Amino acid sequence: MSQKAERPVLSGQRIKTRKRDEREKYDPTGFRDAVIAGLEKTGGDLDQIAKFLVSAGNKLDYRRYGEVLFDILIAGGLLVPGGSISQDGEKPRTNYCIFEAPEDMEAMRNHEQVFVNLMRRFKYLEKMFEEEMKKVLVFIKGFTPSERIKLARMTALLLCNGSVPPNVLLVLNNEHLIKDGIALDFLVELFVTFKQEKGMQSLIQALKKGGLESKLMDFFPPNKRTEENFKQVFLEKDLTEIIKLHKAQASQEAKRELQQTLIDDINDEKPHSEITADIKEFAQKANIPEHEIIVIIWSTVMSLGEWNKKEELVTEQAVRHLKGYCPLMQAFTSTDRAELALIQKVQDFCYENMNFMKAFQKIILLFYKKSESDEEQKNGE
């Protein structure tokens, strides 16, 4: 069997290794020690800390250890699962961090600038910081009450300046944080701070942007998820707009459920008397007024039609389609306000759908004649 001859190697030749083949050992503890050593030399002066962090970024590997860096600046050391600090090494923790700062807002704003300046200088840290905040928020049960307050206030400031998106707060919707009221207390502190910094309207916009506006009740412990408790918690902190937002969201959800109930009843071909009874029962429980119900009925009924694109045909088609739903419409136009709401909705629909422009008059006339005919029959009886 032939063997492949080895290539000759010159004596003393150094075999080069390409950089992409080199794998440096992951050493977060060594990175931590270097950062803490630099922080200690500043004496806690935040301007000096900011300068050190920018300078160190040219020597230390922030791209690889970005989240470790944020662990140190927030908690003072390496965070391990559960929220405690790793005790490895001679100096595992520094006092120059958010958790060791005073709770007052002036101190929090000063620390905020350290983060802002750092990410302004090293843009690639922004995404790492977002992931870091998600991790830290999951750990809040392991922090002291004072540390949670500081973190809530700092998080509010970071949300206000756009350093982190509001959807990071969704990680607080976690059973082990909710059951003891930890998640709720954290959010309330955050909301109060945010309102003080940027106003209530900005807070509402942030909640909507983060997808939290419909989930606020979820952060209450299961045994406290009542409208009364919700109102009490936010009234005590002068957050009445949060209560209004919650009511508006609950109303929208109820309307969606009502619409689905109507669609299901129509698809099941229930008689109008049963559909009316179902809608009235649901509306009473959800406290939906008649003038809002009739708008839902109109929109649902019209969504079920398949309309001809020819204007001259669509009017008769619409009249034929609606004739079968007149009893349902009448059942929920017993007040002047409901009648007006229906007329306005029909008008809006016809203006928004140009093929129906000539249908408006005939649709209104259909409702009027049907109502008049039923009234005459009633008087005749």
Disulfide bonds with the S-S distance in Angstrom:
none
